Amino acid sequence: MKRIRDAQTIVGILEGGKLQQDMSTELVDTLKWLKELSDERPKTKIKGSVSLKINFEVEGGQVIVAAEIDSKRPKAPRSSNFYWLTDDGELSTEHPQQQDMFAGPREARA
């Protein structure tokens, strides 16, 4: 009787070895993505995860083993832009309470 007693063997034989290959691929892809995001923003912590869940269903001395691989990767950061909000609720590239000194001559105030 051949007994399986360690996790490495179980993961290695599930799905004919495909589970282990897929898990390895997911780990590498997640780490590459995190490194890429980290290179773009070196002072920011970038987090992700890869999880393996093994489900067991036992009935009458038989066991069905099914696995799930789940990964969480952050979205790529988008850049932001700064604008002013006018009294009318519109966007402006100029401060609404400052006059443009390059707009040409304007009336002198008395």
C-alpha positions as CSV (number, residue, x, y, z in Angstrom):
1,M,0.0,0.0,0.0
2,K,1.5,3.3,-1.1
3,R,0.8,6.1,1.4
4,I,1.1,9.8,0.7
5,R,2.0,11.8,3.8
6,D,3.5,15.1,2.7
7,A,2.1,18.2,1.1
8,Q,4.7,18.4,-1.6
9,T,3.8,15.0,-2.9
10,I,0.1,15.7,-2.8
11,V,0.5,19.0,-4.7
12,G,2.9,17.4,-7.1
13,I,0.5,14.6,-8.2
14,L,-2.8,16.5,-8.3
15,E,-4.1,17.0,-11.8
16,G,-1.3,14.9,-13.1
17,G,1.3,17.6,-12.1
18,K,-0.6,20.4,-13.8
19,L,-1.6,22.0,-10.5
20,Q,2.0,22.4,-9.4
21,Q,2.9,23.9,-12.8
22,D,0.0,26.3,-12.7
23,M,0.8,27.3,-9.1
24,S,4.5,28.0,-10.1
25,T,3.3,30.1,-13.1
26,E,1.0,32.1,-10.9
27,L,3.7,32.8,-8.3
28,V,6.2,33.9,-11.0
29,D,3.6,36.1,-12.8
30,T,2.4,37.7,-9.6
31,L,6.0,38.5,-8.5
32,K,6.9,39.9,-11.9
33,W,3.8,42.2,-11.8
34,L,4.6,43.4,-8.3
35,K,8.2,44.1,-9.3
36,E,7.0,46.1,-12.3
37,L,4.7,48.2,-10.2
38,S,7.4,48.6,-7.5
39,D,9.9,49.8,-10.1
40,E,7.4,52.5,-11.2
41,R,6.8,53.7,-7.6
42,P,9.9,52.7,-5.6
43,K,8.8,54.3,-2.3
44,T,5.4,52.6,-2.3
45,K,4.7,49.2,-0.8
46,I,3.1,47.0,-3.4
47,K,1.3,43.9,-2.1
48,G,-0.2,40.8,-3.7
49,S,-0.9,37.2,-2.8
50,V,-1.2,33.7,-4.2
51,S,-3.3,31.1,-2.4
52,L,-3.8,27.4,-2.9
53,K,-6.9,25.9,-1.5
54,I,-7.2,22.1,-1.4
55,N,-10.8,20.7,-0.9
56,F,-11.5,17.2,0.3
57,E,-14.7,15.2,-0.1
58,V,-14.8,11.9,1.7
59,E,-17.4,9.2,1.2
60,G,-17.3,5.5,1.9
61,G,-13.5,5.4,2.3
62,Q,-12.9,7.3,-1.0
63,V,-11.5,10.8,-1.2
64,I,-12.0,13.3,-4.0
65,V,-9.4,16.1,-3.9
66,A,-9.9,19.3,-5.8
67,A,-7.7,22.4,-5.7
68,E,-8.2,26.1,-6.4
69,I,-5.5,28.7,-7.1
70,D,-6.4,32.3,-6.4
71,S,-4.2,35.4,-6.8
72,K,-4.7,39.0,-5.8
73,R,-2.7,41.6,-7.7
74,P,-3.0,45.3,-7.4
75,K,-4.2,47.3,-10.4
76,A,-1.6,49.4,-12.2
77,P,-1.6,52.9,-10.7
78,R,-2.9,55.7,-12.9
79,S,-1.5,59.1,-12.9
80,S,-3.5,62.0,-11.5
81,N,-3.9,65.6,-12.6
82,F,-4.5,68.8,-10.7
83,Y,-7.2,71.4,-11.7
84,W,-9.1,74.2,-10.0
85,L,-12.8,74.0,-9.5
86,T,-14.8,77.2,-10.5
87,D,-17.8,78.6,-8.7
88,D,-19.9,77.0,-11.5
89,G,-18.5,73.6,-10.7
90,E,-16.3,73.4,-13.9
91,L,-12.7,72.5,-14.2
92,S,-10.1,75.1,-14.8
93,T,-6.3,75.1,-15.4
94,E,-6.1,78.5,-13.8
95,H,-7.0,79.6,-10.2
96,P,-10.4,81.1,-10.5
97,Q,-9.7,83.8,-8.0
98,Q,-6.5,85.0,-9.7
99,Q,-6.4,87.2,-12.8
100,D,-4.3,86.2,-15.8
101,M,-1.6,88.8,-16.0
102,F,-0.8,87.8,-19.6
103,A,-4.3,88.1,-21.0
104,G,-3.7,91.6,-22.2
105,P,-4.6,95.1,-20.9
106,R,-7.5,95.4,-18.5
107,E,-9.3,98.3,-17.0
108,A,-7.7,100.2,-14.2
109,R,-9.6,100.3,-11.0
110,A,-10.2,103.6,-9.3
